[in-house]
Amino acid sequence: MSEIESLLKSGQTSLNLGNPKEALTFYQKVLDIESHNIEALLKKGHILGKLARFDQAIVCYDDVLSQEQGNLLALLNKGLAHHYIGQYEIALQCYDMVLKEKPQNTTALYNKASSLIKSGKINDGLELLSQVIKLDFSFKAKAKFDIDFEEIQHLNEFKKLTV
């Protein structure tokens, strides 16, 4: 096993054990050796996102996308990071790139619905949320308790989708 493989494995083990900061150090060590390692960049971005360091996470995802423009995981996670900092239009662009490749990707559709609603496009967001729930019924319960939909939970249209 190479040093990079060993560090990646150690990072994953730390992450699985609930120690994201320790995992982050392992992924950074990989990047110190191989600065454009896609797996380490994706994992680092994911951890930074969980730690609410969204601007830093976006940098990781941009680095991945500079190497692999169509990396769907990087696009999804970059969209989420932009969503969490209130940059909904950029988030929507990321989700649209995923949906261009995978039109039925329920995660991208759900996240897009969320960004649409947060950006004030409530009817468009509800319509898309309805489509997602038809594709995967589990999103019904997820939406019901999602903080992103808190402001519209009183709407009859939302209640019809989630009850």
N, C-alpha and C positions, 0 to 999 in steps of 0.2 A: 504494500500500500504506500503510495507517495505521500509526501508531507502535506500537500494540498488536500488529498483525499482524507487523510487523518484529521486535519483541522476542520474540514467540512463535516465529518462524522461527529467530532467533538462538539461542534456548534449545534448540530441537530440534537444530540443527546442533552446538552444544556437546555435547549429550547423545550424539549419534551419533558424535562424535569422542572419546568417553570422558572428558569433562570435566564430571562432574555438578555440581561446586561452581560452576563458571562458569555452567552452565545454570540453576542455582538462582538466581543473581543476576538473570538475565534474567526468569525467572518472577516473582521478587519485584518487579522494576520494573513488570511488567504489573499486579501486584496493588496496587502503590502508586498506579497510575493508576485502576484499576478493581478495587476490593477483592473483588468477587464473581465474577471471571472464572472460569468453570467449568474451562475448558481449563488455565489457569495453576494453579488449585488442585489439579487432578488430577495434573498434571506435578510440581508442587512436592511433593505428598504422596508420589508415587512415588519421587522422588529422596530425600526424607527417610527413607522406608522402606529404601531401598538403603543409606543411611548409618547405619542402625540407630537413627534418631531417631524411634522409633515413636509416642511420645506426640504429637510435633509433627505427624507424618503424620496421625494420627487427627483432630487439629483441622482439618486441611485437608479431610479426607473429610467430617467433620461439617458443615463450611461448605457443601460441595457438596450434601450431603443436605438441608440446611435450605432449599436452593433447588429441588432436584429429588429428592424422596423416593425415587423409584424408580431412581436412577442406579446401574445394576448394577456398573459399574466401581468406583465409590466404595464400594459395599457389599462387593464382593469384596476390595478392597485394605484397607478398614477391618477386615474379618474377619482378613486376614493379619496386620495390625499387632497386633491383639489377640492372635492366636495366638502371635506371636513374643514377647510379653511375658507369656505364660502365662495370659491371660484367655480360656480356651477356651470358656466358656459364652457370652460376648459374641460371640466369633468364630462360634460355631454359630448364634447368632441372625442374624448378618449373612448367613451362607450360606443359612439357611432363607428369608430374604427374597428372595434371588436365585432360589432354587429354586422359590419360589412363582410367580415370573414365568416362569422358564425351567427346568422340571423336569429336563431332560436336559443342563443345563450341566455339562460334565465337569469344568471347573476348580473350580466350586463343590462338586461332589460329591467330588472328590479332596481338596480342602481340608477339607471337612467330615469325611471319613474320617480324615484326619490329626489334626484337633482332637479327634475322638471317641477315637482311640487315645491321644493325649497326655493326655486327661482321665481315662484309666483304663477307658473303655468299649470294651475291645478287641474283643469279639465284634461289637458294632454297627459299629465301624470297619472290621473285616475284611469284614463282609457288604457294606458300602457300597463298599469298595475293590474287591471282586469285581464289583460292578455296573458300576463305572467302567471296569474293565479290559475287560468285555464290550462296553461302548459304544465304547471307544477303546483298542486294544491297546497303544499307546505308553505308557500309564500303568503297564504291567507293568514295563518297564525303569526308568521314573522311580521307582516305589515301591521297587524293589530297591536303589537307591542313595540313597534319601532319608534324611537324617539323622533325620527325625522318626520313622522306623520302626526305627531302630537297636535299640531295646530289645525289639522283637518279632521280629527277623530269625531268631531261633533256633526260633520256633514253627513246627510242621509246617503249620499253616493258612496262615501267611504264605508259607512256602516253596512250597506248592502254587500260590499265586497268582502268584508271581514267577519261578518256574523254568521 
